[in-house]
Amino acid sequence: MKRKPRRSKLRIIIDILKIIDEENGARITRILYGANLPYDRLLKYIEELKEKGFITEKRENNAVKYYLTENGINFLMEFRRIESFIEAFGITF
């Protein structure tokens, strides 16, 4: 049986940002399932994304939700543009 290739750190970050973007703010459980990561690894990515200014954390009704910052939106938008450009040449990654 052929194993799926491991996702790169960049692909995991993009997955997390896409989930937050699609949900227009997401709770940790939604990100956890959507990104298919164990809780402890997800927390490390969340902390890194907060430190880099890509996401922000807001407490709403006793729950924490994560939102993209302007930097996060711009990063995701540029990634999608580059991804489209690369795929136009028949390259997948």
C-alpha positions as CSV (number, residue, x, y, z in Angstrom):
1,M,0.0,0.0,0.0
2,K,1.4,3.4,-1.0
3,R,1.7,6.0,1.7
4,K,0.6,9.5,1.3
5,P,3.6,11.9,1.2
6,R,4.0,13.9,4.4
7,R,2.8,17.5,4.3
8,S,5.4,20.2,4.4
9,K,5.3,22.8,7.2
10,L,4.1,25.3,4.6
11,R,1.2,23.1,3.5
12,I,0.1,22.7,7.1
13,I,0.2,26.4,7.7
14,I,-1.8,27.0,4.6
15,D,-4.3,24.4,5.6
16,I,-4.8,26.1,9.0
17,L,-5.1,29.6,7.4
18,K,-7.6,28.3,4.8
19,I,-9.8,26.8,7.5
20,I,-9.8,30.0,9.5
21,D,-10.5,32.0,6.4
22,E,-13.4,29.7,5.2
23,E,-15.0,29.8,8.6
24,N,-14.5,33.5,9.0
25,G,-13.0,32.8,12.3
26,A,-12.6,29.3,13.7
27,R,-12.5,27.5,17.1
28,I,-9.6,25.2,17.9
29,T,-11.7,22.1,17.4
30,R,-12.7,23.0,13.9
31,I,-9.0,23.8,13.0
32,L,-7.9,20.5,14.6
33,Y,-10.2,18.4,12.5
34,G,-9.8,20.4,9.3
35,A,-6.0,20.5,9.5
36,N,-5.8,16.8,10.6
37,L,-3.2,17.5,13.3
38,P,-2.8,16.2,16.8
39,Y,-3.7,18.8,19.4
40,D,-0.1,19.4,20.7
41,R,1.2,20.0,17.2
42,L,-1.6,22.3,16.3
43,L,-1.0,24.5,19.4
44,K,2.7,24.9,18.3
45,Y,1.5,26.1,14.8
46,I,-1.1,28.4,16.4
47,E,1.5,30.0,18.6
48,E,3.9,30.5,15.6
49,L,1.1,32.0,13.5
50,K,0.2,34.4,16.3
51,E,3.8,35.4,16.8
52,K,4.2,36.0,13.0
53,G,1.1,38.2,13.1
54,F,-0.9,35.9,10.7
55,I,-3.7,35.2,13.1
56,T,-5.3,36.7,16.2
57,E,-7.1,35.2,19.1
58,K,-10.4,36.5,20.4
59,R,-12.5,35.3,23.3
60,E,-16.2,35.1,22.5
61,N,-18.9,33.6,24.8
62,N,-16.4,31.6,26.8
63,A,-14.8,30.2,23.7
64,V,-11.6,31.2,21.8
65,K,-11.8,31.9,18.1
66,Y,-9.0,32.5,15.7
67,Y,-9.1,35.1,12.9
68,L,-6.8,36.0,10.1
69,T,-5.1,39.4,10.5
70,E,-4.4,41.6,7.5
71,N,-1.0,39.9,7.2
72,G,-2.6,36.5,7.3
73,I,-5.1,37.5,4.6
74,N,-2.3,38.9,2.4
75,F,-0.1,35.8,2.9
76,L,-2.9,33.4,2.0
77,M,-3.9,35.5,-1.1
78,E,-0.3,35.6,-2.3
79,F,0.1,31.9,-1.7
80,R,-3.1,31.2,-3.8
81,R,-1.8,33.4,-6.6
82,I,1.6,31.6,-6.7
83,E,-0.1,28.2,-6.4
84,S,-2.3,29.1,-9.5
85,F,0.8,30.2,-11.4
86,I,2.7,27.0,-10.6
87,E,-0.3,24.8,-11.5
88,A,-0.7,26.6,-14.8
89,F,2.6,24.9,-15.8
90,G,1.3,21.5,-14.8
91,I,3.3,21.4,-11.5
92,T,1.6,20.2,-8.3
93,F,3.1,20.4,-4.9
